Amino acid sequence: MKLTYRDKIIAAIVLAFAVLLLGFFAAVRPKYNEIQDNKTKLAQKQTEKADIENKIKEIPGLQDGIRTTYKETGKKTEIFVAVDDVENPVAVDEYLQKLAEDNKVRIDNLQVKSATVGEIPFYFYKKEDDLKDARNAADINGNLQKQFNSTYAESIALSSAQAEKVLSTDYGVQIYGTRKNIWNYLNAIKKFDKALTVKSVSIPDASFGKNTLKDNGVNDWDGLNSEEVETMQVGDKTISNAQTAQIVITLYSVYEMDEPNVD
């Protein structure tokens, strides 16, 4: 078909428009994709912003929680001997001297060992599961194991607990006093408000002559319960209600935690 001049003009205009339109879409499409990608990224950033703002709102509560935990930790560690005192015989003597004076015993010697890092042992009942295999064979639904775990929950939990490590120092204390006052001194140490354990007590004659009295037909002696030093002649032996005792005490200490900076 032969095109007229008018048709040619129209065809040329349509073709030019099509070329322009294709060029427009070719230029706009990447921008459109870029805009969609940026919208996705913007949504992600807005979510991240909201999360950060929520965390910022939580900061005052976390700060208060940290401060509270620090104060509570400080109260719990008050029972420990100060680190600066743990290897200082003079400081330790100050801890023990008042107890000696209150209970009328005399401290003749005090020896201090170097501090070491060790664990504080703790006692708990450990349940031996001797029937485990038989129980598992019958435990189709797991109820028997649940019952066992519930019954011995404390033992199971403590069996996996780790002993805490602290500074510890042994002190050898040599004291002189009557039987009654030495026992009172040991009881006072047990009630002392610092973390310690009595590791050993050595007395040459733990009966304070009572066995000698018994061997000589004497059933009792009032002097055994006296707070004042008394002696008694039994045959060719002189017994006394006072002796020198060697006591080894372990004192525990921890470093004081620095106050956390939460501002």
C-alpha positions as CSV (number, residue, x, y, z in Angstrom):
1,M,0.0,0.0,0.0
2,K,1.3,3.4,-1.0
3,L,1.5,5.9,1.9
4,T,0.6,9.4,1.4
5,Y,2.7,12.3,2.6
6,R,0.3,12.8,5.5
7,D,0.6,9.1,6.5
8,K,4.4,9.3,6.4
9,I,4.3,12.4,8.6
10,I,2.0,10.6,11.1
11,A,4.2,7.5,11.1
12,A,7.3,9.5,11.6
13,I,5.7,11.3,14.6
14,V,4.5,7.9,16.1
15,L,7.9,6.4,15.6
16,A,9.6,9.4,17.3
17,F,7.2,9.3,20.1
18,A,7.8,5.5,20.6
19,V,11.6,6.1,20.6
20,L,11.1,8.9,23.2
21,L,8.8,6.7,25.3
22,L,11.3,3.8,25.2
23,G,14.1,6.1,26.2
24,F,12.0,7.5,29.0
25,F,11.2,4.0,30.4
26,A,14.8,2.9,30.0
27,A,15.9,6.0,32.1
28,V,13.1,5.8,34.6
29,R,13.1,2.0,35.3
30,P,16.5,2.0,37.2
31,K,15.4,5.1,39.2
32,Y,12.2,3.3,40.1
33,N,14.0,0.3,41.2
34,E,16.4,2.5,43.2
35,I,13.5,4.2,44.8
36,Q,11.9,0.9,45.8
37,D,15.2,-0.3,47.2
38,N,15.6,2.9,49.2
39,K,12.1,2.5,50.6
40,T,13.0,-1.0,51.8
41,K,16.3,0.3,53.4
42,L,14.4,3.2,54.9
43,A,11.9,0.8,56.6
44,Q,14.8,-1.2,58.0
45,K,16.5,1.9,59.3
46,Q,13.3,3.1,60.9
47,T,12.9,-0.3,62.6
48,E,16.5,-0.1,63.8
49,K,15.9,3.4,65.0
50,A,12.8,2.3,67.0
51,D,14.8,-0.5,68.6
52,I,17.6,1.9,69.6
53,E,15.1,4.3,71.0
54,N,13.5,1.5,73.0
55,K,16.9,0.5,74.3
56,I,17.7,4.1,75.3
57,K,14.4,4.2,77.2
58,E,15.5,1.1,79.1
59,I,18.9,2.6,80.1
60,P,17.6,4.3,83.3
61,G,16.2,1.1,84.5
62,L,19.4,-0.8,83.7
63,Q,21.4,1.8,85.5
64,D,19.3,1.5,88.6
65,G,19.5,-2.3,88.4
66,I,23.3,-2.2,88.2
67,R,23.6,0.2,91.1
68,T,21.2,-1.9,93.2
69,T,23.2,-5.1,92.4
70,Y,26.5,-3.3,93.3
71,K,25.1,-2.2,96.7
72,E,23.8,-5.7,97.4
73,T,27.1,-7.2,96.5
74,G,28.9,-4.8,98.8
75,K,26.7,-5.9,101.7
76,K,27.3,-9.6,101.0
77,T,31.1,-9.1,100.9
78,E,31.2,-7.3,104.3
79,I,31.8,-10.6,106.0
80,F,35.1,-11.0,104.3
81,V,38.4,-9.7,105.8
82,A,39.7,-6.7,103.9
83,V,42.3,-7.6,101.3
84,D,44.8,-5.1,102.9
85,D,44.5,-6.9,106.2
86,V,44.6,-10.5,105.0
87,E,48.4,-10.9,105.3
88,N,48.9,-8.4,108.1
89,P,49.6,-10.0,111.5
90,V,48.8,-6.8,113.3
91,A,45.4,-6.4,111.6
92,V,44.6,-10.1,112.2
93,D,45.6,-9.7,115.8
94,E,43.1,-6.9,116.1
95,Y,40.4,-9.2,114.9
96,L,41.3,-12.0,117.3
97,Q,42.6,-10.0,120.3
98,K,39.2,-8.8,121.5
99,L,37.9,-12.4,121.4
100,A,40.9,-13.4,123.5
101,E,40.3,-10.7,126.0
102,D,36.5,-11.4,126.2
103,N,37.2,-15.1,126.9
104,K,40.2,-14.7,129.1
105,V,42.8,-16.5,127.0
106,R,46.3,-15.2,126.2
107,I,47.6,-15.1,122.6
108,D,51.3,-16.1,122.8
109,N,52.1,-16.4,119.1
110,L,50.5,-15.6,115.7
111,Q,51.9,-16.9,112.4
112,V,50.6,-15.8,109.1
113,K,51.0,-17.7,105.8
114,S,50.9,-16.0,102.4
115,A,47.5,-15.6,100.8
116,T,46.4,-18.0,98.1
117,V,43.5,-18.2,95.8
118,G,41.3,-21.2,96.6
119,E,37.7,-22.4,96.6
120,I,35.3,-22.2,99.5
121,P,34.0,-25.8,99.8
122,F,30.4,-26.4,100.5
123,Y,28.5,-29.4,101.6
124,F,25.4,-30.8,99.9
125,Y,23.7,-34.2,99.7
126,K,24.6,-35.9,96.4
127,K,22.0,-38.4,95.3
128,E,23.5,-41.4,93.6
129,D,21.2,-42.5,90.9
130,D,21.8,-46.3,91.2
131,L,18.4,-47.2,89.7
132,K,18.8,-45.0,86.5
133,D,19.0,-47.9,84.0
134,A,16.0,-49.8,85.5
135,R,14.0,-46.6,85.6
136,N,14.8,-45.7,82.0
137,A,13.7,-49.1,80.8
138,A,10.2,-48.6,82.4
139,D,10.0,-44.9,81.8
140,I,8.0,-44.9,78.5
141,N,6.5,-41.4,78.9
142,G,9.3,-39.8,80.8
143,N,7.2,-39.4,84.0
144,L,9.5,-41.4,86.2
145,Q,12.5,-39.2,85.3
146,K,10.4,-36.1,85.9
147,Q,9.4,-37.4,89.3
148,F,13.1,-38.2,90.2
149,N,14.2,-34.7,89.0
150,S,11.5,-33.1,91.1
151,T,12.3,-35.1,94.3
152,Y,16.1,-34.5,94.1
153,A,16.0,-31.1,92.4
154,E,18.2,-29.4,95.0
155,S,20.8,-32.2,94.9
156,I,20.9,-32.1,91.1
157,A,21.2,-28.4,91.0
158,L,24.0,-28.2,93.5
159,S,25.9,-31.1,91.9
160,S,26.6,-28.9,88.9
161,A,27.4,-25.8,91.0
162,Q,30.9,-24.5,91.1
163,A,32.6,-23.5,94.3
164,E,33.6,-19.8,94.3
165,K,37.3,-18.8,94.4
166,V,38.4,-16.3,97.0
167,L,41.6,-15.3,98.7
168,S,42.4,-17.4,101.8
169,T,45.1,-17.3,104.4
170,D,46.0,-19.7,107.3
171,Y,46.8,-18.3,110.7
172,G,48.5,-20.3,113.4
173,V,47.4,-19.0,116.8
174,Q,49.0,-20.2,120.0
175,I,46.9,-19.4,123.1
176,Y,47.0,-20.2,126.8
177,G,44.0,-20.5,128.9
178,T,41.8,-22.8,131.1
179,R,39.7,-25.5,129.6
180,K,36.5,-23.5,129.9
181,N,38.0,-20.4,128.5
182,I,39.6,-22.1,125.5
183,W,36.2,-23.7,124.6
184,N,34.6,-20.3,125.0
185,Y,37.2,-18.8,122.7
186,L,36.6,-21.4,120.0
187,N,32.9,-20.8,120.2
188,A,33.4,-17.1,119.9
189,I,35.5,-17.7,116.8
190,K,32.7,-19.8,115.3
191,K,30.3,-16.9,115.9
192,F,32.8,-14.3,114.6
193,D,31.3,-11.9,112.0
194,K,34.1,-12.5,109.4
195,A,34.4,-15.4,107.0
196,L,36.6,-18.0,108.5
197,T,36.9,-21.6,109.4
198,V,38.7,-23.3,112.2
199,K,41.0,-25.7,110.4
200,S,42.5,-27.6,113.3
201,V,42.9,-27.5,117.1
202,S,45.8,-29.1,118.9
203,I,45.9,-29.5,122.7
204,P,48.6,-31.7,124.3
205,D,46.1,-33.2,126.7
206,A,42.6,-32.6,125.4
207,S,41.1,-34.1,128.6
208,F,42.9,-31.4,130.7
209,G,44.0,-34.1,133.2
210,K,40.6,-35.8,133.5
211,N,42.0,-39.1,132.2
212,T,44.7,-38.9,134.9
213,L,42.1,-38.2,137.6
214,K,40.1,-41.2,136.3
215,D,43.2,-43.5,136.4
216,N,43.7,-42.5,140.0
217,G,40.2,-43.1,141.0
218,V,39.1,-39.4,141.1
219,N,35.7,-39.1,139.3
220,D,35.5,-35.3,139.1
221,W,37.3,-32.1,139.9
222,D,35.6,-28.7,140.2
223,G,38.7,-27.0,138.8
224,L,38.0,-28.4,135.3
225,N,35.2,-26.0,134.9
226,S,36.9,-23.0,136.5
227,E,37.8,-19.9,134.6
228,E,40.7,-19.3,136.9
229,V,43.9,-21.3,136.5
230,E,44.0,-24.1,139.1
231,T,46.2,-27.1,139.7
232,M,45.7,-30.4,141.6
233,Q,48.2,-33.0,142.8
234,V,47.3,-36.5,141.8
235,G,49.9,-39.0,143.1
236,D,53.2,-37.9,141.7
237,K,51.6,-35.8,139.0
238,T,50.4,-32.2,139.0
239,I,47.5,-31.6,136.6
240,S,46.2,-28.2,135.6
241,N,43.0,-26.9,134.1
242,A,45.0,-24.6,131.8
243,Q,47.1,-25.5,128.7
244,T,48.6,-24.1,125.6
245,A,46.5,-24.8,122.5
246,Q,47.5,-24.5,118.8
247,I,44.7,-23.3,116.5
248,V,44.9,-22.9,112.8
249,I,42.3,-20.5,111.4
250,T,41.6,-19.9,107.7
251,L,40.4,-16.3,106.9
252,Y,38.8,-15.5,103.6
253,S,38.9,-12.3,101.7
254,V,37.8,-10.8,98.3
255,Y,38.7,-7.7,96.4
256,E,36.2,-5.0,96.7
257,M,34.5,-4.4,93.4
258,D,34.9,-0.9,91.8
259,E,31.7,1.0,91.5
260,P,30.5,0.7,87.9
261,N,30.3,3.8,85.9
262,V,26.8,3.7,84.4
263,D,26.4,7.4,83.5
